[in-house]
Amino acid sequence: MSVSQSVLWFLLELAVSLCLFVNVLHLAPASSRIRIFCAAVLTLLQCLCLICIGQVFLNAFVVWVLMILSFSGLWYCKLCWAIASSLALNILSNCLFYIFYLITGVYRPDFLEFGDLFGITVLISGSFWLKKKIPQENLLTSMSRSHYFLIIGIAFADFFLSMFSSLLPGNRAGQSGENVIILFIIIIIAVTIIILLLYLRLQHYHTILQQTNVLNEQLLVLEEEHFHNYQKKITDLRAFRHDYNAHILAMQALVDKGKTDELNDYIRNLSDVREQLHFVSTNHPIVDAIINYFMDTSPKDIAFYIDGKFPDPFFVQGIDLCVIFSNLITNAIQAVRIQPDPDLKEICINIDADNKQAIITTKNICSERNNVPANSPDHGFGLKNIRNTLIKYAGKLDTESKDGYFFARVLLKNTTV
């Protein structure tokens, strides 16, 4: 291999890892200029080493260090997927060589270059294909440390097995013995990768079940609190109705005596009682519990306006409505509570639902100076959770800022109809 080819293969292997980290893992570049500078210097030194001594075997190790330096995030997460990237490239590049050798029995070392080109093409094009299919928050970057080190160990072992298998053809042993060893190594690598993928898949389902269990527990707490609040408001309303005639007589007496100030105070106190007795009903117990919970716990100067009701029965599961409403209202409260004008501290929720589809819209004041943008970390997780929930209903979430107001529209469809 010529010097120019050695440098080219190193840069192509580096490009594969960069595409994987940017397109699939969605990792941001390192914020430290020192780390970026060190990565650039290391790349230059590796190219100089390849020009001087033509060493290729160390390319993978240099790429691993470059990925750790160039991107933000946990170092073992970056090391894990850097090794996995090198392993995938090595396996794909050896596939054509193995197939050619096992079929023809002819040892062609130069044929490895065609395999390398094949692996690089598949991985780079595949990373761009997966870019829009894999969300930014995914299992690949959110596993526990033990899982990353498990993958590192397996990938590291498979990487060296793959490297070793590529050295077997052409030695002094018999061809049949070489074929058996190569097939055995390929089977070991395939089995370990399949077992690892199945394990990670099970861990993913386990995480989903844990999250579902937490949401179910929160729903039970909300429903219990909703039931107690409902009973309390009914009791208070009965007490208010019992004293209704007495309140009328008291206000009439204040009017007859011309005590306007006392009358205003009396009416204001009755208004406070009316606010305490106010209870939102959307014809869905879980949504009622969530909205009334936020109305009771949010600052008193924030006004809620609810319009619309859900049909009974409704096709959306209660746990999904919990995710949608809790995140929408939380984001709206965060934006409204920092507004200086008390007249603008309003949250409007509109519900337009039937047995075929539902549209849930929230509207609240926002400003570029005071509101946290929707693509910030504070809002990102809530909106992503909503979008993940909408997948099963073929729905979508649209956000829009218009005339100083922020609109969030959620569309859900009944896919069983």
N, C-alpha and C positions, 0 to 999 in steps of 0.2 A: 504494500500500500504506500503510495507516495505521500509526501509531506502535506501537500494541499488537500489530499483526500482525508488524511487523519484529522486535520483541523475542521474540515467540512463535516465529517461524521460526528465530531464532538459538538459542533454548533447545532447540528440537526437533533442530536440526543437532548441537548439543552432546550431546544425549541419544543420538543415533545413534552418535557416536564413543565415548561412554562404554559403551554396550552392547557395541560391538565389542571394546573393550579388556578389559572384564570377562568377557564370556561366551565370546568366541572366542579371544582371546589369553591369557586367564587371568593378566593382569598384576596385581600387588598395588599398592595405593595407595602413594604416596610416603611414606617414613617421616619426612621432614623437615617440621616444622610450618611453617617459613618458606615452603617451596614451596607447601604447601596454602594458606597465607594469601595468597601472591602470586597464586595461581590464583583465589581467591575475589575478591580486589580487582580483578583483570583482568576477570573476568566482570561484576562490578558496573559497572566503567568502560565496558565494551562496551555494556551495556544503557543506560547514561546517554547514550552517543554515539548510539545508535539512536533514543533519545527526542528528542535535541536536533537531530540532522542527518538521521536516517533512512537512514544509510549501511548498505547490505546487502552490498556486494561484499567487504568486509574480513572478513566472518563466518568464512570458511574459514581465513584466516590466524590469526585469534584462536583458533579451535578447535585448530589445530595446536599453538600455543604452550601452550594449556591442557592438552593431552594430555601434552606433554613435562613440564610442571610437576607434574601430578597423579599420575603413575604412576612406579613404579620401573622400572629397566631401562636399556638403552643408548638414548641420545637419538636416534641415527639409526634405531634399530628403531621407536621410538615415532613419529618423524616420518614414516617410511615408511608405516606403516599408518594414520596420521592423514590423509595425503594420499590414500592408497588409499580410505579411507572417504569423503572428500569427493568423489573421482572417481566412486565407485559411486553415491553419492546424486545427483550431478549428471547422470550418464548415465541413471539410472532416472527421474529427474524430467523429463528432456527427452524420454524415449521417447514418452510419451503426446502431448506437444506436437508432436513431429515427425510421428507417425502422423496426428494430427488435421490438421496443416497440409498434409502431402503428399497426403492423401486429399481434403480439402475445398478447399485453396487459400486458406482464410480465416485471416487473422492475428489471433489472440486472445491478447494478452499475459497476460490474467487466467487463461488456461487453464494457465499454468505453475504456478500455485498448486496445482491439482489434481495435476499431475505431481509437485510437491514432496511433497505429502501421500502420494501413492502410493509414492514412493521411501522416505520415512521409515517408512511402515508395513511395507514389504517388508524393509528392513534390520533394523529392531528385532525384528520377529517371527522373521526368519531367524537373528538372533544367538542368540535363546533356543532355537531348534530345534537349532542347532549346538553349544550349550553342552555337552551330554552326549556328542556324537559326536566332538568334537575333544579329545584328551588335553591335560593341562596342559603336558607337555613335547612340543612339536610343532615342525615345520619352520618355522612362521611366526616363532618367537622364537629360533631357534637357527641362523640362517644366518650366513654370513660378512659382513664389513663391505662388501665389494665387491658382493655380491648386493643388500644393502639400498640402496646408492647407485644401483645399476642400476634397481631398482624405483622409487626416488624420481625419477630422471630421466624414466623412461617415464611414470609416473603424473602428474608435474608437467606434462609436455608434453601428455598426453591431457586433463588437467584444463582447460588453457587452450584447447585445440582445442574441447572441449565447450562451454566458456563462449562462445567466439567463434561457434560454430555457432548458439547460441541467439539471437545478435544479428542474424543474417542475414535471417530472415523479416521482411518489412515494409519493407525498404529500397527504393531507387529502381531497383534492377536488375530485370530480368525474372524472372518466377516460375520459368521453366524453368531459367534460370541459377542461381537460388537452390537449386532442388531438386538440381541436379547437384553443387553445392558441398557442400550438407548431406550428401548420400549419400556423397560422396567422403570427407568428414571422418569420418562414421560408420564407413566401411570401414577407414580408417586406424586409428581407435581400436580397432575390433574385432580387426584383424589384429595390432596391437602387443600387445593383451591376450592373445590366443591364443598368440602366440609366447612371451610372457613366462611364461604358465602352463606351456607345454610345456617351456621351459627349466628352470623350478623343479621340474617333475616329474622331469626327467632328473637334476637335481642331487640330488633326494631318493633316486632309485634308486642313484645313484653313492655317496651316503653309506651306504646300506644295504649295498652291495657292499663298501665299505671296512671297515665294521664286521664283516661276515661274514668277510672276508679276515683281519682281526686275530684273530677267534675261531678260525678254522681254524689259524692259526699257533700260537696258544696250545694248541690241541688237539694239534698235532703235538709240541710241546715236552712236554706232559703225557704223551702216549703214549710218547715216547722215554724220559722219566724213569721212567715206570711200568715199562717193560720192563727198564731197568737195575736199578731197585730190586727187581723181581721176581727177576731173576737173582742179585742179591746176597743176598737173603733165602734163596733156595734153597741157595746155597753155604754160608751160615751155618748153615742148618738141617742140612745134611749133616754139617758139622763138629761140630755139637752132638750129633747122633745118634751120630757116631763116638766121641765122648767120654762117651756116656751111661753106660755101665757103669762107667767110671772115676769119674764123679761119684757114682754109687750107693755104690761102695766107699769113697770118701772120706767121705761122710756117715755111713756105717755105722761107720767108724773113729772119727769124732768122737763118735757116740752111745756106742760102747763105752767110750771114755775119759771120758765125762761132760763133755765140753767144750761146754756148751750155748751159751755166747756165740759161740764160733767157728762152731758149727753154724748159729745164726741168721744170722750174717754170710754164711756160705756160701750158705744158701738165698736170702737177699736178693739176692746177686749173681746167682744163677741166675734169679731173678725178673726182674731187669733184662735178662738175656739173652733171656728169653722175650718180654718186651715188644718188644725190638728185632726179634724174629723174627715178631711178630704181623703178619698181612697180611689186610686185608679183601677179601672177594670177593663181589660182588653179581651175578655172571654177566654183567657188562657192562664191557668194558675201559676205556671212558672214565669211567664213574662210579667204577670201582675206582681209576683214576688220580687223580681229583679228591679222593675221600675219603682215600686214603692220603697224598696230598700235604698236605692240611690236618692230618691226624694227625701227620705228621712235622714240620711247620713251626709248628704251634700250641704254646702253652705246655704243658709236660709234665704239669701238674696238671689239665688238662682231659681228661676221660674221654669216649670215643666208644662208643656202643652202637648197632650196626647190626642190623636185623632184616629179613629178606626178601630175595628175589632177583628179577631180571628174567628173563622168558622169552627164549629164543633161537630165532628172531629176535624183535626188539622193534620196534614200529611207530613209536616216537619217534626222531627223528634225533639223532645223537650231539652235534651242535652245540647243539641245544635242551636236551638233558640237561645239557650243560656250563653253560649260562646258569642253569638252574634250580638245580642242586646248588651251584654256586659261590656264588651269591647267598644261598641259604638258609643254607649253612654259614657264610659270612662274617658274616651278621647274627647268627647264633647265637653265634659266637665272640666278637663284640664285646659281646654282652650277658653272656656267662658269665665272661669274663676279669676283669671288674671286681667280681665277687662276692667278698666277704670270706671266706665259709665254703668251705673246700676240698671238703667233702663234697657241695656243691651244684653244683660245676663239672662238669656232665654235659650232653652233647648226645645226644639219642636220635633216631635216624632209622629210620622204618618204611617199608618198601616193600611194597605190595600190588599186584601187576601181573599181567596176563594179556594175551592178544592182542586184547581188546576195550577195556579201559581200565586206567588205572593211578592209584593214589592214593599220593602221597608225603607223609609227615608228619614234621615236625621238632618236637621239644619241648626247651625249655631254660628254666632258671630266669630270672625277670625280676622287677623291682620298680619301682615308680613313681619311687623316688629314684635308683636306679642304672642302670636300663635306658633306652636311647634309645628314645623312642616310635616306632611304625611310621610315623607321618606326618611324621617329621622329615626334613630334607634328607639326613641320613646314611643313612637306610634307604630313602628314597623312590625313588631311582634304581634300586636293586636290585629292589624289588618291582614297579616299573613295567616293567623289562626282562622280568621273569618273566611279567607279565600280557600284554605284547606277544607273547611267545613262545607263550603258550597259545591265542592266537586261532586259529591253524591247526589246533588239536586240539579246538576247541569246549570248551576247558577253563576252569577258574576257579581263583583263589587266594583262600582264606579264612584270615584271621588272627584269633586269639582269645587273650585273656589271662584265665586262670582259675586260682584257687587259687595265685597266685604263679608260675605257669608261662605261658610264651608258646608257642602252637601255631600252626604254619603248615601248611596242608593244600593240596596241589596236586592237582587232578583233571585228567587227560588222557584223551581219548576217541579211539579209532581211527575216524576219519571215513570210512575206505575200506571198512569192513565193512558 
